[in-house]
Amino acid sequence: MKIKEEQSTLVFRYVAIVILILGSVACLFPFLLILSASLTNNDSIIRDGYHLIPKEFSWAGYRTVFRFPEQVMRAYGITVFSTVVGTLLGLFLMTMAGYVLQCKDFKYRNFFSFVIYFTTLFGGGLVPWYILMTKYLGLMDTYTVLIYPGLMTPFLIILMKNFIRSAVPDEMIESAKIDGANDFLIYYRIVLQLSMPGIATVGLFLALQYWNDWFTTSLFINDTKLFQLQFYLYNMINAADSISKLGAGSGVNVAGDIPTESTKMAMAIIVTGPILFLYPFVQRYFVKGLTIGAVKG
Amino acid sequence: MAVTTNTAIKTNSAINANKKRGLLHELVTNRILFLMLFPTIAFFLINSYTPMVGIYYAFVQFDFNSSLFNSPFVGLQNFEFLWKSGKLVQLTLNTLGYNAAFILLGNVLAIFLAILVSELQGKWFKKITQSVLFLPYFISFVILSVIVYNMFNYERGFLNTVLKGLGAQPVDIYSKPGAWIFLIIIFYLWKHLGYSMVIYLAAITGISDEYYEAAKIDGANIFQRIWNITIPMLKTTFVVLLLFALGSIMKGQFELFYQMIGNNGLLYDTTDILDTYVFRSLKVTFDVGLATAAGVYQSIFGFVLIMTVNWIIRKINSEYALF
């Protein structure tokens, strides 16, 4: 009886391992394809197509990207800037909101929570928002538009609220109040210190959202100097002439000898690099965030 | 008698005064809390509530140079155009259909994977699998479009490279609208399964070991334990996630569709959803009236749908209701 049970468990585990290995391969495979293509000689790609292993190895794709580094570095700069500023500012505002919305002696906390939540149920749609941003707020081609729309989301505010509620004991806030601390002081000295893991999680969600944003540029930016990194890549892949314009302005005519295919793939690797590099260190914070978010629904 | 009425009136008016003072009183005593919350509320008022006024754009002839309420009122003309374009039914069905597939397949497969991972022994293998499956969630949709291009490009794509290598005919997927239904769902799952799996894995970790121990003593095998303990215990998480997803069933994964399909008109029949239609009407064909009307239709239809679903759930089991 016992042996039989163990056998079925063993069989189950072997099957599970096989399925999970296949799943993992499916998750990694596309990255390998891009990495390999970025390291392949362009003529070889055009002749033989993309392969999993480079047929003729070459650094030409990367060399082209960095031959005229101004544009890429500029797009990198824009994205780093909006990621850092947006994440810090968004965190500051959302931690405050999260603290206030979980305060038990704040009478209107449910009302304001609903005001925020309701925006996920109903909205004016894309066009009225677009007109508001461009015509009435005049945010076309500004740094502000790269940061402002992404500052807060209802989901992250609720997540923050739940984090603070579970991390900061009520008695601690009460005793600080008896000692005469005002709410901002309590927030600044106690709440921020105690909810650091939660802040890290929300901050990483926010940073990821800013880093991966291309949509804002596609709506509100015409000035190539303000292109976000992701949109720069998007533009490179979709606008056929954008690669041949790489050297424009430098007086060098490079249109003829640019390895278009491998350059696209090299660019993709350069854009994703920081995420892949940081991923092993930060992913546990996301797991933590999802775990708490899931408990509360 | 007269005295008691008098005092009653007095207390009443005192209570009324207190009630009236409520908001003002709150504003004064909790002024710091209000100040701390103010930027957030201002953000949502400007960013989410002001555009609701702009719904009126759907009822006027749009002109960028004149203000909203000076534009000529055209009644339901924009909606008439939208209806006459003949795409509304297809767009609605696509949006609902894809979302239903995303929600159902996404959750069922995530539960399946979470159970597999949770039943494994090796700690490092568990961790690595979880990390690898979660990885695609972190990359941008632009990179996803690079992947799709790399795999399915007709001349150079990996798929055709393999087919040619095997001596088979290359296929032009970009002229096969039917294939994209599967591709979009597959890439959605590729990107999101890891995310939902982590949530279910957390729920499984929360199940007490005692249940499993007791079942083992009773001689239940691994399949019986999963079927009779794990799956029933995941029901709450499943229902919560399902209902949460239903809230956005009329909005859908704009970035996924737009990056995979772009402006490839050949594929619209099977891959166009309301979000992409609105975006294209605004940024590609510049038909603001039509775009607003489609957006309003999407918002209202979605809102009615959520309210109905929530009302039904409240009737069945109010614990699961969204609000």
Chai-1 contact restraints between the chains, C-beta under 6 A:
chainA,res_idxA,chainB,res_idxB,connection_type,confidence,min_distance_angstrom,max_distance_angstrom,comment,restraint_id
A,E5,B,N221,contact,1.0,0.0,6.0,A-B,restraint_1
A,S8,B,N221,contact,1.0,0.0,6.0,A-B,restraint_2
A,S8,B,I222,contact,1.0,0.0,6.0,A-B,restraint_3
A,T9,B,I222,contact,1.0,0.0,6.0,A-B,restraint_4
A,F12,B,I222,contact,1.0,0.0,6.0,A-B,restraint_5
A,A16,B,L116,contact,1.0,0.0,6.0,A-B,restraint_6
A,L20,B,L116,contact,1.0,0.0,6.0,A-B,restraint_7
A,L20,B,T129,contact,1.0,0.0,6.0,A-B,restraint_8
A,S24,B,T129,contact,1.0,0.0,6.0,A-B,restraint_9
A,S24,B,V132,contact,1.0,0.0,6.0,A-B,restraint_10
A,C27,B,V132,contact,1.0,0.0,6.0,A-B,restraint_11
A,C27,B,L133,contact,1.0,0.0,6.0,A-B,restraint_12
A,C27,B,L135,contact,1.0,0.0,6.0,A-B,restraint_13
A,C27,B,P136,contact,1.0,0.0,6.0,A-B,restraint_14
A,P30,B,I147,contact,1.0,0.0,6.0,A-B,restraint_15
A,L33,B,N150,contact,1.0,0.0,6.0,A-B,restraint_16
A,L33,B,F158,contact,1.0,0.0,6.0,A-B,restraint_17
A,I34,B,N150,contact,1.0,0.0,6.0,A-B,restraint_18
A,I45,B,R156,contact,1.0,0.0,6.0,A-B,restraint_19
A,G49,B,R156,contact,1.0,0.0,6.0,A-B,restraint_20
A,G49,B,T161,contact,1.0,0.0,6.0,A-B,restraint_21
A,Y50,B,N150,contact,1.0,0.0,6.0,A-B,restraint_22
A,Y50,B,R156,contact,1.0,0.0,6.0,A-B,restraint_23
A,Y50,B,F158,contact,1.0,0.0,6.0,A-B,restraint_24
A,Y50,B,T161,contact,1.0,0.0,6.0,A-B,restraint_25
A,L93,B,P39,contact,1.0,0.0,6.0,A-B,restraint_26
A,L93,B,T40,contact,1.0,0.0,6.0,A-B,restraint_27
A,M96,B,M36,contact,1.0,0.0,6.0,A-B,restraint_28
A,A97,B,L37,contact,1.0,0.0,6.0,A-B,restraint_29
A,A97,B,T40,contact,1.0,0.0,6.0,A-B,restraint_30
A,V100,B,L33,contact,1.0,0.0,6.0,A-B,restraint_31
A,V100,B,M36,contact,1.0,0.0,6.0,A-B,restraint_32
A,V100,B,L37,contact,1.0,0.0,6.0,A-B,restraint_33
A,F106,B,N30,contact,1.0,0.0,6.0,A-B,restraint_34
A,F106,B,L33,contact,1.0,0.0,6.0,A-B,restraint_35
A,K107,B,E26,contact,1.0,0.0,6.0,A-B,restraint_36
A,I116,B,F44,contact,1.0,0.0,6.0,A-B,restraint_37
A,T119,B,F44,contact,1.0,0.0,6.0,A-B,restraint_38
A,T119,B,S48,contact,1.0,0.0,6.0,A-B,restraint_39
A,L121,B,I306,contact,1.0,0.0,6.0,A-B,restraint_40
A,F122,B,S299,contact,1.0,0.0,6.0,A-B,restraint_41
A,F122,B,F303,contact,1.0,0.0,6.0,A-B,restraint_42
A,G123,B,S299,contact,1.0,0.0,6.0,A-B,restraint_43
A,G124,B,P51,contact,1.0,0.0,6.0,A-B,restraint_44
A,G124,B,M52,contact,1.0,0.0,6.0,A-B,restraint_45
A,G124,B,G54,contact,1.0,0.0,6.0,A-B,restraint_46
A,G124,B,I55,contact,1.0,0.0,6.0,A-B,restraint_47
A,G125,B,G295,contact,1.0,0.0,6.0,A-B,restraint_48
A,G125,B,V296,contact,1.0,0.0,6.0,A-B,restraint_49
A,G125,B,S299,contact,1.0,0.0,6.0,A-B,restraint_50
A,L126,B,V278,contact,1.0,0.0,6.0,A-B,restraint_51
A,L126,B,G295,contact,1.0,0.0,6.0,A-B,restraint_52
A,V127,B,L282,contact,1.0,0.0,6.0,A-B,restraint_53
A,V127,B,A291,contact,1.0,0.0,6.0,A-B,restraint_54
A,V127,B,T292,contact,1.0,0.0,6.0,A-B,restraint_55
A,V127,B,G295,contact,1.0,0.0,6.0,A-B,restraint_56
A,P128,B,P51,contact,1.0,0.0,6.0,A-B,restraint_57
A,P128,B,G54,contact,1.0,0.0,6.0,A-B,restraint_58
A,P128,B,Y57,contact,1.0,0.0,6.0,A-B,restraint_59
A,W129,B,P51,contact,1.0,0.0,6.0,A-B,restraint_60
A,L132,B,T50,contact,1.0,0.0,6.0,A-B,restraint_61
A,L132,B,P51,contact,1.0,0.0,6.0,A-B,restraint_62
A,M152,B,F43,contact,1.0,0.0,6.0,A-B,restraint_63
A,N182,B,I32,contact,1.0,0.0,6.0,A-B,restraint_64
A,D183,B,I32,contact,1.0,0.0,6.0,A-B,restraint_65
A,D183,B,L33,contact,1.0,0.0,6.0,A-B,restraint_66
A,F184,B,I32,contact,1.0,0.0,6.0,A-B,restraint_67
A,N212,B,S140,contact,1.0,0.0,6.0,A-B,restraint_68
A,W214,B,V142,contact,1.0,0.0,6.0,A-B,restraint_69
A,Q230,B,S140,contact,1.0,0.0,6.0,A-B,restraint_70
A,Q230,B,V142,contact,1.0,0.0,6.0,A-B,restraint_71
A,L233,B,V142,contact,1.0,0.0,6.0,A-B,restraint_72
A,Y234,B,V142,contact,1.0,0.0,6.0,A-B,restraint_73
A,A268,B,I143,contact,1.0,0.0,6.0,A-B,restraint_74
A,A268,B,V146,contact,1.0,0.0,6.0,A-B,restraint_75
A,T272,B,I139,contact,1.0,0.0,6.0,A-B,restraint_76
A,T272,B,I143,contact,1.0,0.0,6.0,A-B,restraint_77
A,I275,B,F138,contact,1.0,0.0,6.0,A-B,restraint_78
A,Q283,B,S131,contact,1.0,0.0,6.0,A-B,restraint_79
A,V287,B,V198,contact,1.0,0.0,6.0,A-B,restraint_80
A,L290,B,V198,contact,1.0,0.0,6.0,A-B,restraint_81
A,L290,B,I199,contact,1.0,0.0,6.0,A-B,restraint_82
A,T291,B,A202,contact,1.0,0.0,6.0,A-B,restraint_83
A,A294,B,I199,contact,1.0,0.0,6.0,A-B,restraint_84
A,A294,B,A202,contact,1.0,0.0,6.0,A-B,restraint_85
A,G297,B,V240,contact,1.0,0.0,6.0,A-B,restraint_86
